[in-house]
Amino acid sequence: MLLQNLENPAAPRAYPMIAMTSVQSFKPMSDERSTVLILGSMPGAASLRAEQYYAHPRNQFWWLMGELVGAGADLPYERRMAVLRENGIALWDVLARCERPGSLDADIVEDSIVANDFSLFYRRHPRIWRVFFNGSKAQSSYQRYVQPLLAGADAHIEYQRLPSTSPAHASRPAADKLEAWRSIVGR
């Protein structure tokens, strides 16, 4: 099926129709020990199918967690999550739901975005004081859809964007990413 050329309705239909998929994020992985929150934008297709954070085999997240806190991909998923919790690390996504064909952040339909409820999350996790964004889409979505609603309730939180672990951003050397991601375990 093709979409109509809206600039010239008389022109032949020239754009392939892309099926939009409504996707929903996971519940946060956190507990009362959480002091650090790592935020993605929205889980990719592989993660949604597996019902696991960062499930794509080429995503570097679990390799980084293995290097930093011992929660590497060689461990069963539930054990990796337990190791993160033991280290005060929580995981979540900025977006609660959106429409997106495929897995790329660039394909998220902006007017379909619904953000997660961070006001409630921070009230339930008062020890969180550092938030790290896994890539620029997580950061820009948080700044646009979440921070204005916090009305300063996040004044105690330090924010930092880290290089994306997504396979779509594999051009940056792994050693450089590891050096940047070391900040999650610093201090």
Secondary structure as UniProt FT lines:
FT   STRAND          2..3
FT   TURN            6..7
FT   TURN            9..10
FT   STRAND          15..16
FT   STRAND          22..24
FT   TURN            32..33
FT   STRAND          36..40
FT   HELIX           45..50
FT   TURN            53..54
FT   TURN            57..58
FT   HELIX           61..69
FT   TURN            73..74
FT   HELIX           77..86
FT   TURN            87..88
FT   STRAND          89..93
FT   STRAND          95..99
FT   HELIX           105..107
FT   HELIX           110..112
FT   STRAND          114..115
FT   HELIX           118..124
FT   TURN            126..127
FT   STRAND          130..134
FT   HELIX           136..141
FT   HELIX           142..146
FT   HELIX           147..150
FT   TURN            151..156
FT   STRAND          158..162
FT   HELIX           167..169
FT   TURN            170..171
FT   HELIX           174..181
FT   HELIX           182..184
//
